[in-house]
Amino acid sequence: MDNRINKLASNLLKHSVKLQKGENILIEMLGTDCSDLADELIKQAKEIGASTEITITDYKKLKEFLLVCSEEELKEYAETDLEKMKKADAYIGIRSANPRELDGIPKEKMEMYNKLYQMPVHFEERVKNTKWCILRYPNEWLAKLAKMSLEEFTDYFYKVCTVDYDKMEKAMDPLKELLSNTKNVHIIGPGTDLRFSVEGIPAEKYYGTFNIPDGEVASCPTKYSANGYITYNTETVYNGITFNNIYFELKDGKIIKAEAGEKTNELNEILDTDEGARYIGEFAFGLNPYVKNTMGDTLFDEKVAGSFHFTPGTALEESDNGNRSNIHWDIVCIQTPEFGGGEIYFDDVLIRKDGRFILEELKKLNPENLM
């Protein structure tokens, strides 16, 4: 076994979910390429004195089910997994399947799946009532996304996933405090001039306790405050559809115009899922020093150093503006010079330029200081 698997499993159990003796942990495998990590998690969980349960989800079989299932059958499926989640004190989800295997499922079926399964099982129960962490796992699909060989991607994976999160956590404190005490944010960049308020919304830091890889400080615009326009400069995938160059125009918090070239219709269909889908549920800085470009996978992409994401849909519980939706879509904009640069102001004070923090108390978050 790769010794790095042992270290990763230990970090997940002891740092991410802080598993304790007598607790129950649910380990979910999406795909089977990650079976060696799942085996190591079970072994170490037993050494801690915890009980384990494991579930395996095959995306091909899930697609076959969703194509033909009735609403009642989907509810029964959700109830079974909801009961498992309710018994869990901790949850680790290892995703080694290709989500694009779900391509071709009709929009109405995906909406039904998000509403009847994802919302009750994951957003309502897992997120609110368990200690949880989600990660990808090296496989041929992810390597192809990253335009690397599997060996190259595996080395990259362990580098970004085992960054010094304790060091990162301490460096995040000044940004969390500053953002929590900020009233207004102004973002400028190519195709972007956006203003919104975060007054009264608490900021939060994420350093390997919910996602691996990790590295974010997040807040949220007050629901009706965002005005202006934003052009995202990275590829993003939602419901199996790949989008590029998404453009939003916002008025009083709501996305009133949305374009994505030939995918504009599909984009607006997603934003019409419900009333909350056209409002923003998160604003966050990406801070992982080893993630320098997007690869079409949100869990990596939202952590890009020098980036921010501005998220249509439901708000996070930790930074809640009251918006609710069946979607939460982290779309990334990178502001490093290679991507056209950009500026972010807090209460008219420039705090980051071209992806680098310029305030003295924030400079520890620049990539060279987190490696």
Secondary structure, DSSP 8 states (H G I E B T S, - for coil): --HHHHHHHHHIIIIIS---TT-EEEEEEESSTTHHHHHHHHHHHHHHT-EEEEEEE-HHHHHHHHHH--HHHHHHHHHHHHHHHHH-SEEEEEE-S-GGGGTT--HHHHHHHIIIIIIIIIIIIIHHHSEEEEEE---HHHHHHTTS-HHHHHHHHHHHHTS-HHHHHHHHHHHHHHHHT--EEEEEETTEEEEEE-TT---EEESSSSEES--EEEE---TT--EEEEE--S-EEETTEEE-S-EEEEETTEEEEEE-GGGHHHHHHHHTSSGGGGSEEEEEEE-BTT--S--S-HHHHTTBTTEEEEEEB---STT--S---S-B---EEE-SGGGT--EEEETTEEEEETTEE-SGGGGGGSGGGT-
